[in-house]
Amino acid sequence: MVLASIQLSLAVSAWADLAARPASQVNGRKGMWAVIIAVNFIGPIAYFLIGRRRS
């Protein structure tokens, strides 16, 4: 139950960040990242580490 809560929190925060971030600040397509974020723990972590461009 705890792991499910953590996973859900990661996914929701990643989707919120993706929705608020302009496409120019995302590596790749936003639609692709929206699908990847749905992949367990790996998706949101990959988005936060790789998907966002540093300014």
PyMOL Python script that loads the backbone (N, CA, C, O; Angstrom):
from pymol import cmd

cmd.read_pdbstr("""\
ATOM      1  N   MET A   1       0.819  -1.195   0.000  1.00  0.00           N
ATOM      2  CA  MET A   1       0.000   0.000   0.000  1.00  0.00           C
ATOM      3  C   MET A   1       0.866   1.263   0.000  1.00  0.00           C
ATOM      4  O   MET A   1       0.553   2.235  -0.687  1.00  0.00           O
ATOM      5  N   VAL A   2       1.935   1.243   0.759  1.00  0.00           N
ATOM      6  CA  VAL A   2       2.824   2.400   0.828  1.00  0.00           C
ATOM      7  C   VAL A   2       3.501   2.620  -0.525  1.00  0.00           C
ATOM      8  O   VAL A   2       3.598   3.753  -0.998  1.00  0.00           O
ATOM      9  N   LEU A   3       3.969   1.537  -1.144  1.00  0.00           N
ATOM     10  CA  LEU A   3       4.626   1.662  -2.444  1.00  0.00           C
ATOM     11  C   LEU A   3       3.668   2.183  -3.509  1.00  0.00           C
ATOM     12  O   LEU A   3       4.060   2.969  -4.372  1.00  0.00           O
ATOM     13  N   ALA A   4       2.428   1.751  -3.450  1.00  0.00           N
ATOM     14  CA  ALA A   4       1.426   2.241  -4.401  1.00  0.00           C
ATOM     15  C   ALA A   4       1.204   3.740  -4.222  1.00  0.00           C
ATOM     16  O   ALA A   4       1.042   4.466  -5.203  1.00  0.00           O
ATOM     17  N   SER A   5       1.196   4.200  -2.987  1.00  0.00           N
ATOM     18  CA  SER A   5       1.028   5.633  -2.722  1.00  0.00           C
ATOM     19  C   SER A   5       2.213   6.435  -3.247  1.00  0.00           C
ATOM     20  O   SER A   5       2.041   7.515  -3.812  1.00  0.00           O
ATOM     21  N   ILE A   6       3.407   5.902  -3.058  1.00  0.00           N
ATOM     22  CA  ILE A   6       4.607   6.579  -3.558  1.00  0.00           C
ATOM     23  C   ILE A   6       4.584   6.632  -5.081  1.00  0.00           C
ATOM     24  O   ILE A   6       4.871   7.668  -5.680  1.00  0.00           O
ATOM     25  N   GLN A   7       4.241   5.504  -5.699  1.00  0.00           N
ATOM     26  CA  GLN A   7       4.178   5.446  -7.158  1.00  0.00           C
ATOM     27  C   GLN A   7       3.155   6.442  -7.703  1.00  0.00           C
ATOM     28  O   GLN A   7       3.432   7.160  -8.663  1.00  0.00           O
ATOM     29  N   LEU A   8       1.992   6.482  -7.096  1.00  0.00           N
ATOM     30  CA  LEU A   8       0.948   7.402  -7.537  1.00  0.00           C
ATOM     31  C   LEU A   8       1.390   8.855  -7.366  1.00  0.00           C
ATOM     32  O   LEU A   8       1.148   9.686  -8.241  1.00  0.00           O
ATOM     33  N   SER A   9       2.027   9.159  -6.257  1.00  0.00           N
ATOM     34  CA  SER A   9       2.514  10.525  -6.017  1.00  0.00           C
ATOM     35  C   SER A   9       3.556  10.938  -7.055  1.00  0.00           C
ATOM     36  O   SER A   9       3.525  12.059  -7.561  1.00  0.00           O
ATOM     37  N   LEU A  10       4.475  10.027  -7.367  1.00  0.00           N
ATOM     38  CA  LEU A  10       5.480  10.315  -8.389  1.00  0.00           C
ATOM     39  C   LEU A  10       4.831  10.573  -9.742  1.00  0.00           C
ATOM     40  O   LEU A  10       5.175  11.533 -10.431  1.00  0.00           O
ATOM     41  N   ALA A  11       3.891   9.710 -10.118  1.00  0.00           N
ATOM     42  CA  ALA A  11       3.240   9.841 -11.424  1.00  0.00           C
ATOM     43  C   ALA A  11       2.439  11.135 -11.515  1.00  0.00           C
ATOM     44  O   ALA A  11       2.519  11.844 -12.518  1.00  0.00           O
ATOM     45  N   VAL A  12       1.676  11.444 -10.486  1.00  0.00           N
ATOM     46  CA  VAL A  12       0.854  12.662 -10.511  1.00  0.00           C
ATOM     47  C   VAL A  12       1.736  13.905 -10.585  1.00  0.00           C
ATOM     48  O   VAL A  12       1.437  14.831 -11.340  1.00  0.00           O
ATOM     49  N   SER A  13       2.813  13.933  -9.814  1.00  0.00           N
ATOM     50  CA  SER A  13       3.682  15.112  -9.851  1.00  0.00           C
ATOM     51  C   SER A  13       4.406  15.219 -11.193  1.00  0.00           C
ATOM     52  O   SER A  13       4.622  16.325 -11.689  1.00  0.00           O
ATOM     53  N   ALA A  14       4.781  14.093 -11.781  1.00  0.00           N
ATOM     54  CA  ALA A  14       5.427  14.129 -13.096  1.00  0.00           C
ATOM     55  C   ALA A  14       4.449  14.599 -14.168  1.00  0.00           C
ATOM     56  O   ALA A  14       4.810  15.415 -15.016  1.00  0.00           O
ATOM     57  N   TRP A  15       3.204  14.089 -14.141  1.00  0.00           N
ATOM     58  CA  TRP A  15       2.203  14.527 -15.120  1.00  0.00           C
ATOM     59  C   TRP A  15       1.879  16.015 -14.953  1.00  0.00           C
ATOM     60  O   TRP A  15       1.699  16.722 -15.945  1.00  0.00           O
ATOM     61  N   ALA A  16       1.806  16.488 -13.723  1.00  0.00           N
ATOM     62  CA  ALA A  16       1.528  17.909 -13.481  1.00  0.00           C
ATOM     63  C   ALA A  16       2.666  18.773 -14.020  1.00  0.00           C
ATOM     64  O   ALA A  16       2.426  19.806 -14.644  1.00  0.00           O
ATOM     65  N   ASP A  17       3.900  18.347 -13.777  1.00  0.00           N
ATOM     66  CA  ASP A  17       5.050  19.087 -14.280  1.00  0.00           C
ATOM     67  C   ASP A  17       5.059  19.079 -15.808  1.00  0.00           C
ATOM     68  O   ASP A  17       5.314  20.105 -16.438  1.00  0.00           O
ATOM     69  N   LEU A  18       4.782  17.929 -16.393  1.00  0.00           N
ATOM     70  CA  LEU A  18       4.754  17.811 -17.849  1.00  0.00           C
ATOM     71  C   LEU A  18       3.679  18.707 -18.455  1.00  0.00           C
ATOM     72  O   LEU A  18       3.913  19.348 -19.480  1.00  0.00           O
ATOM     73  N   ALA A  19       2.525  18.758 -17.843  1.00  0.00           N
ATOM     74  CA  ALA A  19       1.424  19.580 -18.360  1.00  0.00           C
ATOM     75  C   ALA A  19       1.749  21.069 -18.275  1.00  0.00           C
ATOM     76  O   ALA A  19       1.363  21.837 -19.156  1.00  0.00           O
ATOM     77  N   ALA A  20       2.447  21.478 -17.235  1.00  0.00           N
ATOM     78  CA  ALA A  20       2.749  22.896 -17.032  1.00  0.00           C
ATOM     79  C   ALA A  20       3.967  23.363 -17.823  1.00  0.00           C
ATOM     80  O   ALA A  20       4.125  24.557 -18.078  1.00  0.00           O
ATOM     81  N   ARG A  21       4.816  22.433 -18.205  1.00  0.00           N
ATOM     82  CA  ARG A  21       6.077  22.776 -18.869  1.00  0.00           C
ATOM     83  C   ARG A  21       5.863  22.954 -20.374  1.00  0.00           C
ATOM     84  O   ARG A  21       5.205  22.123 -20.998  1.00  0.00           O
ATOM     85  N   PRO A  22       6.406  24.021 -20.968  1.00  0.00           N
ATOM     86  CA  PRO A  22       6.299  24.197 -22.422  1.00  0.00           C
ATOM     87  C   PRO A  22       7.040  23.071 -23.156  1.00  0.00           C
ATOM     88  O   PRO A  22       8.022  22.535 -22.644  1.00  0.00           O
ATOM     89  N   ALA A  23       6.573  22.724 -24.332  1.00  0.00           N
ATOM     90  CA  ALA A  23       7.182  21.643 -25.112  1.00  0.00           C
ATOM     91  C   ALA A  23       8.659  21.904 -25.395  1.00  0.00           C
ATOM     92  O   ALA A  23       9.437  20.960 -25.536  1.00  0.00           O
ATOM     93  N   SER A  24       9.048  23.158 -25.479  1.00  0.00           N
ATOM     94  CA  SER A  24      10.449  23.493 -25.743  1.00  0.00           C
ATOM     95  C   SER A  24      11.371  23.119 -24.586  1.00  0.00           C
ATOM     96  O   SER A  24      12.588  23.058 -24.759  1.00  0.00           O
ATOM     97  N   GLN A  25      10.805  22.870 -23.418  1.00  0.00           N
ATOM     98  CA  GLN A  25      11.608  22.501 -22.253  1.00  0.00           C
ATOM     99  C   GLN A  25      11.526  21.013 -21.934  1.00  0.00           C
ATOM    100  O   GLN A  25      11.886  20.587 -20.836  1.00  0.00           O
ATOM    101  N   VAL A  26      11.052  20.225 -22.898  1.00  0.00           N
ATOM    102  CA  VAL A  26      10.934  18.779 -22.712  1.00  0.00           C
ATOM    103  C   VAL A  26      11.769  18.094 -23.779  1.00  0.00           C
ATOM    104  O   VAL A  26      11.688  18.452 -24.954  1.00  0.00           O
ATOM    105  N   ASN A  27      12.574  17.108 -23.383  1.00  0.00           N
ATOM    106  CA  ASN A  27      13.341  16.311 -24.334  1.00  0.00           C
ATOM    107  C   ASN A  27      12.413  15.277 -24.957  1.00  0.00           C
ATOM    108  O   ASN A  27      11.982  14.347 -24.275  1.00  0.00           O
ATOM    109  N   GLY A  28      12.102  15.423 -26.225  1.00  0.00           N
ATOM    110  CA  GLY A  28      11.181  14.514 -26.893  1.00  0.00           C
ATOM    111  C   GLY A  28       9.768  15.074 -26.886  1.00  0.00           C
ATOM    112  O   GLY A  28       9.541  16.228 -26.524  1.00  0.00           O
ATOM    113  N   ARG A  29       8.827  14.237 -27.293  1.00  0.00           N
ATOM    114  CA  ARG A  29       7.429  14.669 -27.363  1.00  0.00           C
ATOM    115  C   ARG A  29       6.747  14.532 -26.010  1.00  0.00           C
ATOM    116  O   ARG A  29       7.004  13.590 -25.260  1.00  0.00           O
ATOM    117  N   LYS A  30       5.887  15.475 -25.717  1.00  0.00           N
ATOM    118  CA  LYS A  30       5.159  15.444 -24.445  1.00  0.00           C
ATOM    119  C   LYS A  30       4.240  14.229 -24.366  1.00  0.00           C
ATOM    120  O   LYS A  30       4.096  13.636 -23.297  1.00  0.00           O
ATOM    121  N   GLY A  31       3.617  13.851 -25.481  1.00  0.00           N
ATOM    122  CA  GLY A  31       2.739  12.682 -25.495  1.00  0.00           C
ATOM    123  C   GLY A  31       3.481  11.399 -25.165  1.00  0.00           C
ATOM    124  O   GLY A  31       2.963  10.533 -24.460  1.00  0.00           O
ATOM    125  N   MET A  32       4.705  11.282 -25.684  1.00  0.00           N
ATOM    126  CA  MET A  32       5.529  10.115 -25.396  1.00  0.00           C
ATOM    127  C   MET A  32       5.842  10.051 -23.900  1.00  0.00           C
ATOM    128  O   MET A  32       5.767   8.984 -23.291  1.00  0.00           O
ATOM    129  N   TRP A  33       6.195  11.198 -23.311  1.00  0.00           N
ATOM    130  CA  TRP A  33       6.514  11.229 -21.885  1.00  0.00           C
ATOM    131  C   TRP A  33       5.288  10.943 -21.024  1.00  0.00           C
ATOM    132  O   TRP A  33       5.408  10.340 -19.958  1.00  0.00           O
ATOM    133  N   ALA A  34       4.126  11.365 -21.473  1.00  0.00           N
ATOM    134  CA  ALA A  34       2.898  11.080 -20.718  1.00  0.00           C
ATOM    135  C   ALA A  34       2.675   9.576 -20.607  1.00  0.00           C
ATOM    136  O   ALA A  34       2.235   9.088 -19.567  1.00  0.00           O
ATOM    137  N   VAL A  35       2.978   8.841 -21.676  1.00  0.00           N
ATOM    138  CA  VAL A  35       2.839   7.379 -21.651  1.00  0.00           C
ATOM    139  C   VAL A  35       3.934   6.756 -20.793  1.00  0.00           C
ATOM    140  O   VAL A  35       3.659   5.853 -20.002  1.00  0.00           O
ATOM    141  N   ILE A  36       5.166   7.224 -20.938  1.00  0.00           N
ATOM    142  CA  ILE A  36       6.290   6.667 -20.173  1.00  0.00           C
ATOM    143  C   ILE A  36       6.083   6.856 -18.677  1.00  0.00           C
ATOM    144  O   ILE A  36       6.435   5.976 -17.890  1.00  0.00           O
ATOM    145  N   ILE A  37       5.524   7.973 -18.279  1.00  0.00           N
ATOM    146  CA  ILE A  37       5.293   8.248 -16.856  1.00  0.00           C
ATOM    147  C   ILE A  37       4.397   7.181 -16.232  1.00  0.00           C
ATOM    148  O   ILE A  37       4.495   6.919 -15.033  1.00  0.00           O
ATOM    149  N   ALA A  38       3.529   6.566 -17.028  1.00  0.00           N
ATOM    150  CA  ALA A  38       2.610   5.549 -16.511  1.00  0.00           C
ATOM    151  C   ALA A  38       3.306   4.232 -16.168  1.00  0.00           C
ATOM    152  O   ALA A  38       2.682   3.351 -15.577  1.00  0.00           O
ATOM    153  N   VAL A  39       4.578   4.078 -16.524  1.00  0.00           N
ATOM    154  CA  VAL A  39       5.305   2.831 -16.293  1.00  0.00           C
ATOM    155  C   VAL A  39       5.885   2.814 -14.876  1.00  0.00           C
ATOM    156  O   VAL A  39       6.963   3.356 -14.635  1.00  0.00           O
ATOM    157  N   ASN A  40       5.179   2.201 -13.965  1.00  0.00           N
ATOM    158  CA  ASN A  40       5.603   2.018 -12.573  1.00  0.00           C
ATOM    159  C   ASN A  40       6.484   3.146 -12.043  1.00  0.00           C
ATOM    160  O   ASN A  40       6.235   4.318 -12.328  1.00  0.00           O
ATOM    161  N   PHE A  41       7.504   2.798 -11.279  1.00  0.00           N
ATOM    162  CA  PHE A  41       8.397   3.798 -10.694  1.00  0.00           C
ATOM    163  C   PHE A  41       9.366   4.351 -11.729  1.00  0.00           C
ATOM    164  O   PHE A  41       9.805   5.497 -11.632  1.00  0.00           O
ATOM    165  N   ILE A  42       9.692   3.539 -12.710  1.00  0.00           N
ATOM    166  CA  ILE A  42      10.719   3.899 -13.681  1.00  0.00           C
ATOM    167  C   ILE A  42      10.307   5.099 -14.534  1.00  0.00           C
ATOM    168  O   ILE A  42      11.131   5.973 -14.805  1.00  0.00           O
ATOM    169  N   GLY A  43       9.066   5.152 -14.951  1.00  0.00           N
ATOM    170  CA  GLY A  43       8.599   6.225 -15.827  1.00  0.00           C
ATOM    171  C   GLY A  43       8.739   7.615 -15.235  1.00  0.00           C
ATOM    172  O   GLY A  43       9.384   8.470 -15.843  1.00  0.00           O
ATOM    173  N   PRO A  44       8.152   7.877 -14.057  1.00  0.00           N
ATOM    174  CA  PRO A  44       8.293   9.218 -13.473  1.00  0.00           C
ATOM    175  C   PRO A  44       9.740   9.591 -13.159  1.00  0.00           C
ATOM    176  O   PRO A  44      10.146  10.738 -13.345  1.00  0.00           O
ATOM    177  N   ILE A  45      10.509   8.628 -12.686  1.00  0.00           N
ATOM    178  CA  ILE A  45      11.916   8.906 -12.370  1.00  0.00           C
ATOM    179  C   ILE A  45      12.678   9.244 -13.646  1.00  0.00           C
ATOM    180  O   ILE A  45      13.485  10.173 -13.662  1.00  0.00           O
ATOM    181  N   ALA A  46      12.421   8.485 -14.727  1.00  0.00           N
ATOM    182  CA  ALA A  46      13.068   8.773 -16.012  1.00  0.00           C
ATOM    183  C   ALA A  46      12.689  10.162 -16.502  1.00  0.00           C
ATOM    184  O   ALA A  46      13.536  10.890 -17.020  1.00  0.00           O
ATOM    185  N   TYR A  47      11.427  10.532 -16.343  1.00  0.00           N
ATOM    186  CA  TYR A  47      11.005  11.873 -16.775  1.00  0.00           C
ATOM    187  C   TYR A  47      11.758  12.953 -16.004  1.00  0.00           C
ATOM    188  O   TYR A  47      12.268  13.899 -16.604  1.00  0.00           O
ATOM    189  N   PHE A  48      11.831  12.820 -14.686  1.00  0.00           N
ATOM    190  CA  PHE A  48      12.500  13.849 -13.891  1.00  0.00           C
ATOM    191  C   PHE A  48      14.003  13.903 -14.173  1.00  0.00           C
ATOM    192  O   PHE A  48      14.601  14.977 -14.100  1.00  0.00           O
ATOM    193  N   LEU A  49      14.621  12.769 -14.494  1.00  0.00           N
ATOM    194  CA  LEU A  49      16.061  12.754 -14.750  1.00  0.00           C
ATOM    195  C   LEU A  49      16.427  13.080 -16.196  1.00  0.00           C
ATOM    196  O   LEU A  49      17.432  13.746 -16.444  1.00  0.00           O
ATOM    197  N   ILE A  50      15.617  12.616 -17.153  1.00  0.00           N
ATOM    198  CA  ILE A  50      15.969  12.728 -18.567  1.00  0.00           C
ATOM    199  C   ILE A  50      15.022  13.631 -19.354  1.00  0.00           C
ATOM    200  O   ILE A  50      15.460  14.355 -20.248  1.00  0.00           O
ATOM    201  N   GLY A  51      13.746  13.595 -19.035  1.00  0.00           N
ATOM    202  CA  GLY A  51      12.740  14.262 -19.855  1.00  0.00           C
ATOM    203  C   GLY A  51      12.733  15.774 -19.797  1.00  0.00           C
ATOM    204  O   GLY A  51      12.373  16.433 -20.773  1.00  0.00           O
ATOM    205  N   ARG A  52      13.126  16.329 -18.669  1.00  0.00           N
ATOM    206  CA  ARG A  52      13.095  17.792 -18.530  1.00  0.00           C
ATOM    207  C   ARG A  52      14.434  18.380 -18.957  1.00  0.00           C
ATOM    208  O   ARG A  52      15.496  17.861 -18.613  1.00  0.00           O
ATOM    209  N   ARG A  53      14.364  19.459 -19.703  1.00  0.00           N
ATOM    210  CA  ARG A  53      15.588  20.172 -20.073  1.00  0.00           C
ATOM    211  C   ARG A  53      15.956  21.133 -18.958  1.00  0.00           C
ATOM    212  O   ARG A  53      15.097  21.795 -18.375  1.00  0.00           O
ATOM    213  N   ARG A  54      17.210  21.196 -18.683  1.00  0.00           N
ATOM    214  CA  ARG A  54      17.705  22.144 -17.677  1.00  0.00           C
ATOM    215  C   ARG A  54      17.828  23.516 -18.323  1.00  0.00           C
ATOM    216  O   ARG A  54      18.284  23.631 -19.461  1.00  0.00           O
ATOM    217  N   SER A  55      17.426  24.551 -17.604  1.00  0.00           N
ATOM    218  CA  SER A  55      17.547  25.888 -18.191  1.00  0.00           C
ATOM    219  C   SER A  55      18.824  26.564 -17.778  1.00  0.00           C
ATOM    220  O   SER A  55      19.082  27.697 -18.185  1.00  0.00           O
TER     221      SER A  55
END
""", "prot")
cmd.dss("prot")
cmd.show_as("cartoon", "prot")
cmd.util.cbc("prot")
cmd.orient("prot")
